Amino acid sequence: MIEDITPKKKKKQYNRFFMNVPTDFTVVFIVMFLIAFGIIMVYSSSFYTTRGEGLAEPYRKQILFAVLGFVIMWILSKIQLAVIVKFTPIIYIITVALLIVVLIVAEDINGAKRWIPIGNFNIQPSEVTKVALIIVVAALLSKFKKRLTEISVILFIIGIILVPVVLVAIEDFSAAIVLLIICLAMIFVAYNNVIKMVLLTLFLGVIGYVSTMLTNYRSQRIKTYLDGPWSDPEGAGRQIIQSLYAIGSGGITGIGLGQSMQKMGYISEAHNDIIFAIICEELGLLGGIAIIAIYVLLIHRIAQIAFKAKSMIHFLIGVGVFTHIGIQAFINVGVATNLIPTTGISLPFISYGGSSLIIFLIEIGLVLNISRHNNVEKHLGGDAYE
C-alpha cells in the first residue's frame, strides 16, 4: 500500500522507466503453483521414457526455463510499459524476421520446421509471435482508437496481423489459429461495430476452414474427429484413444501420482501436449477439474486487472493475455478429451517446453506491470507520468 507519498518518494517509486510499487501477488501465487505442479507432472509423465538422460531430462530443463522466465517476468513487471511500447516496430520486425529464418534454417522435426536451434536449446518463433502480436496490436488499436471506424485503418491493422499469422500457419496452423483468436478478441473489445466484427470473424473462419481442407494431414484429422478416433486406431486416432483410456482409468480420484500406465510409451511424449490426460489418470476427474478451476481463477484475476486499467493499451494487453491463456487451456483440454480435433497446443505453465513457458511468464510480467500501474493511479491519482 502506498501512503503519504511525498514528491521525492513518488519520483523514487515511479518514473518514466521503472516502478517500485506493489503488484498483484494473487497472480504470482497462482502462476507459481501451476509451474510447480507442471514440473511435478513433467517429471511424472516423462520419467519412464526419458530416465537416465541426466541434466537433459525434461523436468530439469523445465526448472531452468521456469527460473529464467521468472527473472524476465519480474524485470518486465517493473519496466514502464510506455518504454516497451516505444520498441513496438522493432519487436514486430524481429518477430517477422524470426519467422522467416525458421522456415529457412530449421530442421524438419516430426514433419514441421518450428524451432531455431541455439546451443542445447531451441527457440520456437511461433511462441514469440504470440506475445509480440499482443503488444503490437494493443499499440495499434490504442494509437488509432479514434479512427477504428475507418475501413482503411482496420484493413491496415489486419494486414499487420496477417503477415506473421500466415508465416506461422505455413508450419504451425494451430498456433496461427490461436494468434487469430487473440487478435480478434482484442479488436472486438476495441471496435464498437459488432456486425462488422462478426462478418470479419466469419470471413477469417472460412479462410481457415478452406486452408485446413486443402492440406491432407489437416483434413485427415478433421475426418478422424468426425468419424471417431477408433476409425483409425493405429494412425490419426491412436493418441486420442490412449488419452481417453488414461482419463477413463483415472476415474474420480485417480490411480495415484506417478502411477500412470499410459505414460509408459502408449501416449507419445506424454509430458507435452497430452499431459492433461496424465493428470486425469493420476489425480482423477477431481484433479482435472481442480486444474481447470485454477485456470478460471487466473483468467478472472487477469481480467480484473485489465478492466481496472485507465489506459487503453494496458487494457488491451490484459485482454490479449487472458485470451491467450484461456484459448490454449481450452484447446489443450478439448483435444485430450476429444471435444475438438487433434492439434498440438501446450497446456499453459504445465506442459513441457521452454519457449512456451518463458513466453507465458513474459505475458504475466506485462500483467503485473499493469497491476503496478493501476496501484500508482489509485494512490497518486491522475496520470502517473505527471
C-alpha positions in Angstrom: 0.0 0.0 0.0 1.2 3.5 -0.9 0.6 6.1 1.8 1.6 9.8 2.2 3.9 9.8 -0.8 6.0 13.0 -1.0 7.1 14.2 -4.4 10.6 12.9 -3.6 9.3 9.4 -2.7 7.0 9.5 -5.7 9.9 10.2 -8.0 11.8 7.3 -6.4 9.0 4.8 -6.6 7.7 5.8 -10.1 9.5 7.4 -13.0 9.4 7.1 -16.8 11.4 3.9 -16.8 10.8 1.9 -13.6 8.1 1.3 -11.0 8.8 0.2 -7.4 5.3 -0.2 -6.2 3.1 -3.2 -5.1 1.8 -5.6 -7.7 -0.8 -8.3 -7.7 0.6 -11.3 -5.8 -2.6 -13.3 -6.3 -1.5 -13.8 -10.0 2.1 -14.5 -8.9 1.0 -17.3 -6.4 -1.4 -18.9 -8.9 1.3 -19.0 -11.6 3.9 -20.3 -9.2 1.5 -23.1 -8.2 0.8 -24.0 -11.8 4.5 -24.1 -12.7 5.4 -26.1 -9.6 2.6 -28.5 -10.4 3.7 -28.6 -14.0 7.3 -29.6 -13.1 6.0 -32.4 -10.9 3.7 -33.7 -13.8 6.5 -33.3 -16.4 8.7 -35.4 -14.1 5.9 -38.0 -13.6 4.8 -38.2 -17.2 8.4 -38.3 -18.7 10.2 -40.5 -16.1 9.6 -43.8 -17.8 10.6 -42.8 -21.4 13.4 -40.2 -20.6 15.0 -41.5 -17.3 18.8 -41.7 -17.4 19.3 -38.6 -19.5 20.8 -36.7 -16.6 20.6 -32.9 -17.0 18.8 -33.3 -20.3 15.7 -34.8 -18.5 12.6 -32.7 -19.3 11.8 -31.8 -15.7 15.4 -30.5 -15.1 15.1 -28.3 -18.2 11.7 -27.2 -17.2 13.1 -25.9 -13.8 15.8 -23.9 -15.7 13.1 -22.5 -18.0 11.0 -21.5 -15.0 13.8 -19.8 -13.2 14.8 -17.8 -16.4 11.2 -17.0 -17.1 10.6 -15.7 -13.5 13.6 -13.4 -13.8 12.4 -11.9 -17.1 8.8 -11.7 -15.7 9.9 -9.7 -12.6 12.1 -7.3 -14.7 9.2 -6.7 -17.1 6.8 -6.1 -14.3 8.9 -3.1 -13.2 9.8 -1.5 -16.6 7.3 1.1 -17.8 5.1 -0.3 -20.5 5.4 3.0 -22.3 9.1 2.3 -22.7 8.4 -1.2 -24.1 5.8 0.1 -26.4 8.3 2.5 -28.0 10.1 -0.5 -29.4 6.9 -1.9 -31.0 8.2 -1.5 -34.6 11.4 -3.3 -33.7 9.5 -6.1 -31.9 7.4 -6.6 -35.0 10.3 -6.6 -37.4 12.4 -9.0 -35.3 9.3 -11.3 -34.9 8.7 -11.5 -38.7 12.5 -12.0 -39.3 12.5 -14.9 -36.9 9.5 -16.5 -38.6 11.3 -16.2 -42.0 14.6 -17.6 -40.6 12.9 -20.6 -39.1 11.5 -21.6 -42.5 15.0 -21.4 -44.0 17.3 -22.8 -41.4 15.2 -25.0 -39.1 15.4 -28.8 -39.3 12.4 -30.8 -40.0 11.3 -32.3 -36.7 8.2 -34.5 -36.6 7.2 -33.2 -40.0 7.4 -29.5 -39.2 10.0 -26.7 -39.2 9.2 -24.8 -35.9 12.4 -24.5 -33.9 15.6 -22.5 -34.3 18.5 -24.3 -32.5 20.7 -22.2 -30.3 23.2 -24.4 -28.5 21.4 -27.1 -26.5 18.1 -25.2 -26.6 15.5 -24.5 -29.3 13.6 -21.2 -29.8 10.1 -21.5 -31.2 9.3 -18.3 -33.1 5.6 -19.0 -33.2 5.5 -18.7 -29.4 7.4 -15.4 -29.6 4.8 -14.2 -32.1 2.0 -14.6 -29.6 3.3 -12.0 -27.1 4.7 -9.8 -29.9 1.3 -9.5 -31.6 -0.4 -8.8 -28.2 1.9 -5.8 -27.8 1.8 -4.7 -31.4 -2.0 -5.0 -31.8 -2.6 -3.2 -28.5 -0.3 -0.4 -29.6 -2.0 -0.1 -33.0 -5.6 -0.2 -31.6 -4.6 2.4 -29.0 -3.0 4.7 -31.5 -5.9 4.6 -33.9 -8.7 4.3 -31.3 -10.5 7.4 -32.8 -10.2 6.1 -36.3 -11.3 2.4 -35.9 -14.5 3.1 -37.9 -12.4 3.8 -41.0 -12.2 0.7 -43.2 -8.7 1.7 -44.3 -7.4 1.7 -40.7 -9.0 -1.7 -39.9 -7.5 -3.2 -43.2 -4.1 -1.8 -42.2 -4.3 -3.4 -38.8 -5.5 -6.7 -40.3 -2.6 -6.6 -42.8 -0.1 -6.1 -40.0 -1.6 -9.1 -38.2 -1.8 -11.4 -41.2 1.9 -11.2 -42.2 3.1 -13.1 -39.1 0.0 -15.2 -38.9 0.5 -16.5 -42.4 4.2 -17.2 -41.8 3.3 -19.2 -38.7 0.5 -21.0 -40.5 2.9 -22.5 -43.0 4.4 -24.9 -40.4 2.1 -24.5 -37.3 -1.5 -24.0 -38.3 -2.9 -24.5 -34.7 -0.6 -21.7 -33.4 -1.9 -19.5 -36.3 -5.5 -20.1 -35.2 -4.6 -19.1 -31.6 -2.9 -15.9 -32.9 -6.0 -15.0 -34.9 -8.3 -15.6 -31.9 -6.2 -13.5 -29.6 -6.1 -10.6 -32.2 -9.8 -10.8 -32.9 -10.6 -10.7 -29.2 -8.5 -7.5 -28.8 -10.1 -5.9 -31.9 -13.6 -6.9 -30.7 -13.3 -5.1 -27.4 -11.8 -2.0 -29.0 -14.1 -1.9 -32.0 -17.7 -0.9 -31.4 -19.3 -2.2 -34.7 -20.4 -5.7 -33.7 -21.9 -6.6 -37.1 -18.6 -5.9 -38.9 -16.7 -7.8 -36.3 -18.9 -10.8 -36.8 -18.5 -10.6 -40.6 -14.8 -10.3 -40.2 -14.6 -13.3 -37.9 -16.7 -15.4 -40.3 -14.6 -14.4 -43.2 -11.4 -15.4 -41.4 -13.1 -18.6 -40.2 -13.9 -19.6 -43.8 -10.3 -18.9 -44.9 -9.1 -21.1 -42.0 -11.5 -23.9 -42.9 -10.5 -23.8 -46.6 -6.8 -23.8 -45.6 -7.4 -26.8 -43.4 -9.3 -28.9 -46.0 -6.7 -28.2 -48.7 -4.0 -29.8 -46.6 -4.1 -33.6 -46.5 -3.0 -34.3 -42.9 -5.2 -31.5 -41.5 -8.2 -32.7 -43.4 -7.5 -36.2 -42.2 -7.5 -35.0 -38.6 -10.9 -33.4 -39.2 -12.2 -36.6 -40.8 -10.9 -38.8 -37.9 -12.5 -36.5 -35.4 -15.9 -36.6 -37.2 -15.7 -40.4 -37.7 -14.3 -41.0 -34.2 -10.7 -41.9 -33.2 -11.5 -45.7 -33.4 -11.9 -45.2 -37.2 -8.1 -45.0 -37.4 -6.8 -46.6 -34.2 -3.3 -47.1 -35.3 -2.9 -43.8 -37.2 -4.5 -40.4 -36.6 -6.8 -41.7 -33.8 -4.1 -43.5 -31.7 -3.0 -40.6 -29.5 -6.6 -39.6 -28.6 -7.6 -43.2 -27.9 -4.7 -43.6 -25.5 -5.6 -40.2 -24.0 -9.2 -41.3 -23.4 -8.0 -44.6 -21.9 -5.9 -42.6 -19.5 -8.7 -40.2 -18.5 -11.1 -43.2 -18.1 -8.8 -45.3 -16.0 -8.3 -42.4 -13.6 -11.9 -42.4 -12.5 -13.0 -39.8 -9.9 -9.9 -39.7 -7.7 -7.1 -41.1 -9.9 -4.8 -44.1 -9.6 -2.1 -42.1 -7.7 0.6 -39.6 -8.5 3.3 -41.3 -10.6 1.3 -44.4 -11.2 0.1 -43.7 -14.8 0.3 -46.6 -17.2 -0.4 -44.7 -20.4 2.8 -42.7 -20.0 4.8 -45.9 -20.5 5.0 -45.4 -24.2 1.3 -45.7 -25.0 0.9 -41.9 -25.2 3.7 -40.4 -27.3 5.7 -37.7 -25.5 3.2 -37.6 -22.6 4.9 -34.7 -21.0 4.0 -32.4 -23.9 0.6 -31.7 -25.4 -1.4 -34.6 -23.8 -0.2 -34.0 -20.3 -3.8 -33.2 -19.2 -4.7 -36.9 -19.8 -1.9 -38.0 -17.4 -3.1 -35.5 -14.8 -6.6 -37.1 -15.0 -5.2 -40.6 -14.9 -3.1 -40.0 -11.8 -5.3 -37.4 -10.0 -8.7 -38.3 -11.4 -11.6 -36.2 -12.6 -11.3 -34.2 -9.4 -7.7 -33.3 -10.2 -8.6 -32.3 -13.7 -11.5 -30.1 -12.6 -9.3 -28.5 -10.0 -6.7 -27.5 -12.6 -9.4 -26.1 -14.9 -10.8 -24.1 -11.9 -7.3 -22.7 -11.2 -7.1 -21.5 -14.8 -10.5 -19.9 -14.5 -9.3 -18.1 -11.3 -6.2 -16.9 -13.0 -8.1 -15.6 -16.1 -10.6 -13.9 -13.9 -7.9 -12.2 -11.9 -6.1 -11.0 -15.0 -9.4 -9.7 -16.4 -10.0 -7.8 -13.2 -6.6 -6.1 -13.6 -7.2 -5.4 -17.2 -10.6 -3.8 -16.6 -9.2 -1.6 -13.9 -6.7 -0.1 -16.3 -7.4 3.5 -17.3 -5.1 3.3 -20.3 -6.5 1.6 -23.4 -3.2 0.0 -24.3 -2.9 -1.5 -20.8 -6.5 -2.8 -21.1 -5.9 -4.4 -24.5 -2.7 -6.1 -23.4 -4.6 -7.6 -20.4 -7.3 -8.8 -22.8 -4.7 -10.4 -25.1 -3.0 -12.2 -22.2 -6.1 -13.7 -20.6 -7.4 -14.7 -24.1 -4.2 -16.4 -24.9 -4.1 -18.4 -21.6 -7.8 -19.2 -21.9 -7.9 -20.3 -25.5 -4.8 -22.5 -25.1 -6.1 -24.2 -22.0 -9.4 -24.8 -23.7 -7.9 -26.2 -26.8 -5.5 -28.5 -24.9 -8.2 -29.9 -22.6 -10.5 -30.2 -25.6 -8.0 -32.2 -27.6 -7.2 -34.5 -24.7 -10.9 -35.2 -24.1 -11.7 -35.5 -27.8 -14.1 -32.5 -27.7 -12.2 -30.8 -30.7 -10.0 -32.2 -33.5 -6.4 -33.1 -32.6 -3.8 -30.3 -32.7 -0.6 -29.6 -30.9 -1.1 -26.9 -28.3 0.6 -26.9 -24.9 -1.2 -26.6 -21.6 -0.2 -23.2 -20.2 2.5 -23.3 -17.5 2.3 -27.1 -17.2 3.3 -28.8 -20.5 7.0 -29.2 -21.1 8.6 -26.6 -23.4 10.9 -23.7 -22.7 9.7 -21.3 -25.4 6.0 -21.7 -24.3 6.8 -21.3 -20.6 9.0 -18.3 -20.9 6.6 -16.5 -23.2 3.7 -17.1 -20.8 5.8 -15.7 -18.0 6.7 -12.7 -20.1 2.9 -12.1 -20.6 2.4 -12.4 -16.8 5.2 -9.9 -16.4 3.1 -7.5 -18.6 0.0 -8.2 -16.5 2.0 -7.5 -13.2 3.2 -4.3 -14.8 -0.3 -3.2 -15.5 -1.2 -4.0 -11.9 1.6 -1.8 -10.6 0.5 1.0 -12.9 -3.1 0.6 -11.5 -1.8 0.9 -8.0 0.1 4.1 -8.8 -3.1 5.6 -10.4 -5.2 4.5 -7.5 -3.0 6.1 -4.8 -1.5 9.0 -6.6 -4.4 9.9 -8.8 -4.5 11.1 -12.4 -1.7 10.5 -14.9 1.2 8.8 -13.1 3.6 10.4 -15.5 2.9 13.9 -14.2 
